[in-house]
């Protein structure tokens, strides 16, 4: 299967995944192959409805956070006034430091798990952190999600377990 544009970039980062019978470039099963081992495609209508529901649920969570929880913690007008008072250099520095903070841990993950790419580390780290912070008892679910993602990229169970412990 040939990919172009955005799909091609994701496949370069994540490996071929399911295009080679479910084998990833690391030798394991791709994410989709675990969910659909027989290779049968789900009905298109089911997939469309599922994606729509996922999108609606995601939007509901974002709206609940930004319209319900955050206004109780901080006043948006005060935050916006503070941001507007910053120079362009200060905003750029803040964004750069924030991204650097996130990306620095991805390097740790790639060092602990040989064969893991930096984009894979970023995806796994951000997804598990989102789950851990958004759901009650999400820490345990986040660890499980991390394990599932690493395993789907072909990393061995022992290596994944060691990385989770570290």
C-alpha positions, -999 to +999 in steps of 0.1 A: +000+000+000+014+034-010+008+064+011+012+101+002+012+133+020+004+132+057-001+094+057+034+089+042+049+110+070+031+090+097+042+057+081+078+069+080+076+077+117+056+048+129+068+021+106+048+002+080+023-012+105-004-032+087+007-028+051+029-059+053+004-084+068+004-067+101+042-068+106+058-036+118+094-027+109+104-038+144+091-073+138+059-071+158+023-067+150+009-033+140-018-017+161-046-025+136-036-061+132-042-068+169-077-053+167-086-071+136-065-103+134-085-120+107-079-091+083-116-086+076-126-050+072-154-038+094-184-024+076-178+012+065-210+025+083-198+010+116-164+027+113-180+060+104-204+060+133-176+049+157-153+078+145-182+103+148-189+091+183-152+094+193-151+129+178-182+140+197-170+125+230-136+142+226-153+175+219-175+170+249-145+164+272-126+194+258-157+217+263-163+203+298-127+212+307-125+246+291-161+257+300-166+240+333-133+232+351-108+258+341-130+289+347-132+278+384-095+278+386-085+309+366-101+339+349-096+337+312-095+376+309-066+377+334-047+349+316-053+366+282-041+400+296-010+384+310-002+367+276-009+400+257+015+418+281+043+394+270+067+403+242+069+381+211+103+369+224+088+359+258+059+340+241+083+322+217+107+313+246+077+300+266+066+278+237+101+266+230+107+257+267+074+240+269+080+219+238+116+212+250+102+200+283+079+175+265+105+163+240+133+158+265+115+128+280+110+113+246+148+110+244+148+092+277+123+067+263+142+061+231+174+054+253+155+029+275+138+012+245+162+006+216+143+005+184+117+031+196+117+062+174+114+097+188+079+102+172+067+069+186+080+079+220+061+112+217+029+096+207+030+070+234+040+095+261+014+121+252-014+095+248-007+078+281-003+112+299-036+123+285-054+091+297-037+093+331-048+129+336-083+127+322-097+096+338-101+085+374-075+058+381-060+068+347-025+062+358-030+024+357-048+028+323-020+050+310+006+023+319-016-003+301-019+019+271+018+025+269+024-013+271-001-019+244+014+007+221+050-004+226+040-041+221+021-031+189+053-016+175+071-049+180+091-042+212+096-072+234+076-077+266+108-076+287+120-044+272+086-028+276+083-039+312+117-025+321+108+008+305+076+010+324+095+004+357+121+030+348 
